[in-house]
């Protein structure tokens, strides 16, 4: 299992809260887990040089 820390701004926080209430979920964490299924994300390192990251 991987844990991610997400900093939500005020608008994003409201969206997650509304989704949570609309779907009768108990926590924002559950809401975010379900919401993530609707998005496509690409993860790239920001503090590593590209050649260091992709070296095997």
C-alpha positions as CSV (number, residue, x, y, z in Angstrom):
1,X,0.0,0.0,0.0
2,X,1.2,3.5,-0.8
3,X,0.2,6.6,1.2
4,X,0.1,10.0,-0.4
5,X,-0.2,13.3,1.2
6,X,-2.4,15.7,-0.7
7,X,-2.6,19.4,0.1
8,X,-6.0,20.6,-1.0
9,X,-6.8,24.3,-1.5
10,X,-10.2,25.6,-0.2
11,X,-12.1,24.9,-3.5
12,X,-10.7,21.4,-3.8
13,X,-11.5,20.7,-0.2
14,X,-15.2,21.7,-0.8
15,X,-15.4,19.5,-3.9
16,X,-14.1,16.5,-1.9
17,X,-16.5,17.3,1.0
18,X,-19.5,17.5,-1.4
19,X,-18.5,14.2,-3.1
20,X,-18.2,12.6,0.3
21,X,-21.7,13.7,1.4
22,X,-23.3,12.9,-1.9
23,X,-22.0,9.3,-1.8
24,X,-22.6,8.7,1.9
25,X,-18.9,8.2,2.6
26,X,-17.5,8.5,6.1
27,X,-14.1,10.1,5.4
28,X,-12.5,12.4,2.8
29,X,-9.9,9.7,2.3
30,X,-12.6,7.3,1.0
31,X,-14.0,10.1,-1.2
32,X,-10.5,10.8,-2.7
33,X,-9.9,7.1,-3.3
34,X,-13.2,6.9,-5.3
35,X,-12.6,10.2,-7.1
36,X,-9.1,9.2,-8.3
37,X,-10.6,6.6,-10.6
38,X,-11.9,9.4,-12.8
39,X,-8.6,11.0,-13.5
40,X,-5.4,10.1,-15.4
41,X,-2.2,11.1,-13.8
42,X,1.5,11.1,-14.7
43,X,4.1,10.9,-12.0
44,X,7.5,12.5,-12.7
45,X,10.3,13.3,-10.3
46,X,10.9,17.0,-9.8
47,X,14.1,16.9,-7.7
48,X,16.1,14.3,-9.6
49,X,18.1,14.6,-12.8
50,X,16.4,12.6,-15.5
51,X,19.4,10.3,-16.1
52,X,19.7,9.4,-12.4
53,X,16.1,8.5,-12.2
54,X,16.1,6.2,-15.2
55,X,19.4,4.5,-14.6
56,X,19.1,0.8,-13.8
